C-alpha cells in the first residue's frame, strides 16, 4: 500500500507525489483518498484508496527502466496501421496501461510519423499528452526540469533520425 511521500504514476494523468490522505464523505459513507500532487500541471488529484489497484496506479520507474525508455526512444519505429483511427485506438489502449515503455514507443512512433508525413489533430493531441505524461515521470524520477526532460526526449528521437539520414 502506498503512503504519503510515495511517488506514483496515475495512468492517463502522469506522475506525482502522494502529499496527503484525507477522508471524505460520499453518499453517507466515509472513504479515504490519496491526494496526488502533479508537478507538471501543478494540480492535485484525489484518488480513492479502495480503488487504487483497479485504476493502475504504479510506482515511478526505476533508473534501469529510465535507461530502457531512452533505448526505446532511440530505437527504430515499429509498424503501425496506416489508418489513423486504428492507430489512435491501438495507441489509446497502450496508454491506458500507464506503462512507460509503451509511452516511449508511442512518442517515438508518432513523432517520427509527424516528421515524415504529419499526424491527424487527434494524434497530435495524443503525442503531446503522452509526452507530458512521460515528462512528468522523468521530472519526478530524475530531478530534472520539465524543459530538460522534453529536450532529452526530443534529442533521443532527433538523434535517431539524424543517424538514419547519414546512412542514406
C-alpha positions as CSV (number, residue, x, y, z in Angstrom):
1,X,0.0,0.0,0.0
2,X,1.2,3.5,-0.8
3,X,1.8,6.2,1.8
4,X,2.4,9.9,2.0
5,X,5.6,10.8,0.2
6,X,5.5,8.0,-2.3
7,X,6.0,8.9,-6.0
8,X,3.5,7.2,-8.3
9,X,2.2,7.2,-11.8
10,X,-1.6,7.7,-12.5
11,X,-2.3,6.3,-16.0
12,X,-3.5,8.9,-18.4
13,X,-2.5,11.7,-16.0
14,X,1.2,11.3,-15.3
15,X,3.5,11.1,-12.3
16,X,3.0,12.8,-9.0
17,X,3.7,12.6,-5.3
18,X,1.2,11.5,-2.6
19,X,1.1,14.5,-0.3
20,X,-1.8,13.6,1.9
21,X,-4.5,11.1,2.8
22,X,-7.9,12.6,3.5
23,X,-11.3,11.2,4.5
24,X,-14.3,12.4,2.5
25,X,-18.0,11.6,3.0
26,X,-19.7,10.3,-0.1
27,X,-23.3,9.1,-0.2
28,X,-23.3,8.9,3.6
29,X,-20.2,6.8,3.8
30,X,-16.6,7.8,4.6
31,X,-13.8,7.0,2.2
32,X,-10.1,7.6,2.3
33,X,-8.4,9.4,-0.7
34,X,-4.8,9.8,-1.6
35,X,-4.1,13.4,-2.6
36,X,-1.6,13.3,-5.5
37,X,0.3,16.5,-6.4
38,X,1.2,16.6,-10.1
39,X,4.5,18.5,-10.8
40,X,3.8,19.5,-14.4
41,X,0.3,20.9,-14.3
42,X,0.6,22.0,-10.6
43,X,-2.7,20.3,-9.8
44,X,-3.9,18.0,-7.1
45,X,-5.9,14.8,-7.8
46,X,-7.9,12.8,-5.3
47,X,-7.7,9.0,-5.8
48,X,-9.9,6.7,-3.8
49,X,-7.7,4.4,-1.7
50,X,-10.1,1.5,-2.0
51,X,-9.9,1.7,-5.8
52,X,-6.1,2.1,-6.1
53,X,-5.4,-1.3,-7.6
54,X,-8.2,-1.1,-10.1
55,X,-7.0,2.2,-11.7
56,X,-3.5,1.1,-12.5
57,X,-1.5,3.3,-10.1
58,X,2.1,2.1,-10.1
59,X,5.4,3.3,-8.6
60,X,7.5,5.6,-10.8
61,X,10.1,3.9,-13.0
62,X,13.5,2.9,-11.7
63,X,16.8,4.2,-13.1
64,X,17.1,1.0,-15.1
65,X,13.7,1.4,-16.5
66,X,14.6,5.0,-17.4
67,X,17.6,3.8,-19.4
68,X,15.3,1.3,-21.2
69,X,12.9,4.2,-22.0
70,X,15.7,6.1,-23.6
71,X,16.7,3.0,-25.6
72,X,13.1,2.7,-26.9
73,X,13.1,6.4,-27.9
74,X,16.4,5.7,-29.8
75,X,15.1,2.5,-31.5
76,X,13.6,2.1,-34.9
77,X,9.9,2.8,-35.2
78,X,7.5,-0.2,-35.1
79,X,4.8,-1.0,-37.6
80,X,1.6,0.9,-37.1
81,X,-1.7,0.7,-39.1
82,X,-1.9,3.2,-42.0
83,X,-5.4,4.2,-40.9
84,X,-5.1,7.0,-38.4
85,X,-8.2,6.0,-36.4
86,X,-7.0,2.4,-36.0
87,X,-3.5,3.8,-34.9
88,X,-5.3,6.1,-32.4
89,X,-7.3,3.3,-30.9
90,X,-4.3,1.0,-30.5
91,X,-2.2,3.7,-29.0
92,X,-5.0,4.7,-26.6
93,X,-5.2,1.1,-25.4
94,X,-1.5,1.1,-24.8
95,X,-1.6,4.4,-23.0
96,X,-4.3,3.2,-20.6
97,X,-1.8,0.7,-19.2
98,X,0.4,3.5,-17.9
99,X,3.5,1.5,-19.0
100,X,6.5,3.8,-19.5
101,X,7.8,1.6,-22.3
102,X,4.5,1.8,-24.2
103,X,4.5,5.6,-23.7
104,X,8.1,5.8,-25.1
105,X,7.2,3.7,-28.2
106,X,4.1,5.8,-28.8
107,X,6.0,9.0,-28.6
108,X,8.8,7.7,-30.9
109,X,6.4,6.3,-33.5
110,X,4.1,9.3,-33.6
111,X,6.9,11.9,-33.5
112,X,8.7,10.2,-36.4
113,X,5.4,9.8,-38.3
114,X,4.7,13.5,-37.7
115,X,8.1,14.5,-39.1
116,X,7.7,12.3,-42.2
117,X,4.0,12.5,-43.1
118,X,2.2,14.6,-40.5
119,X,-0.5,13.5,-38.0
120,X,-4.2,14.0,-37.6
121,X,-5.3,16.6,-35.0
122,X,-6.3,13.8,-32.6
123,X,-2.9,12.1,-32.9
124,X,-1.1,15.4,-32.3
125,X,-3.0,15.8,-29.1
126,X,-2.2,12.3,-28.1
127,X,1.5,12.8,-28.8
128,X,1.6,16.0,-26.7
129,X,-0.4,14.4,-23.8
130,X,1.8,11.3,-23.9
131,X,5.0,13.4,-23.9
132,X,3.6,15.4,-20.9
133,X,2.9,12.1,-19.0
134,X,6.4,10.8,-19.7
135,X,8.0,14.1,-18.9
136,X,6.2,14.2,-15.5
137,X,7.6,10.9,-14.7
138,X,11.2,11.8,-15.8
139,X,10.9,15.0,-13.7
140,X,9.8,13.1,-10.6
141,X,12.4,10.4,-11.1
142,X,15.4,12.2,-12.4
143,X,15.5,15.5,-10.5
144,X,15.4,17.5,-13.8
145,X,13.2,20.3,-15.1
146,X,10.3,19.7,-17.5
147,X,12.3,21.5,-20.2
148,X,15.3,19.3,-19.7
149,X,13.1,16.2,-19.9
150,X,11.4,17.5,-23.0
151,X,14.8,18.1,-24.6
152,X,16.1,14.7,-23.7
153,X,13.1,13.0,-25.3
154,X,13.3,15.2,-28.5
155,X,17.0,14.8,-28.8
156,X,16.8,11.0,-28.5
157,X,14.3,10.8,-31.4
158,X,16.0,13.5,-33.5
159,X,19.4,11.8,-33.0
160,X,17.9,8.6,-34.3
161,X,16.5,10.4,-37.4
162,X,19.9,12.2,-38.0
163,X,21.7,8.8,-37.9
164,X,19.2,7.4,-40.4
165,X,19.7,10.3,-42.8
166,X,23.5,9.9,-42.7
167,X,23.2,6.2,-43.6
168,X,21.2,7.0,-46.8
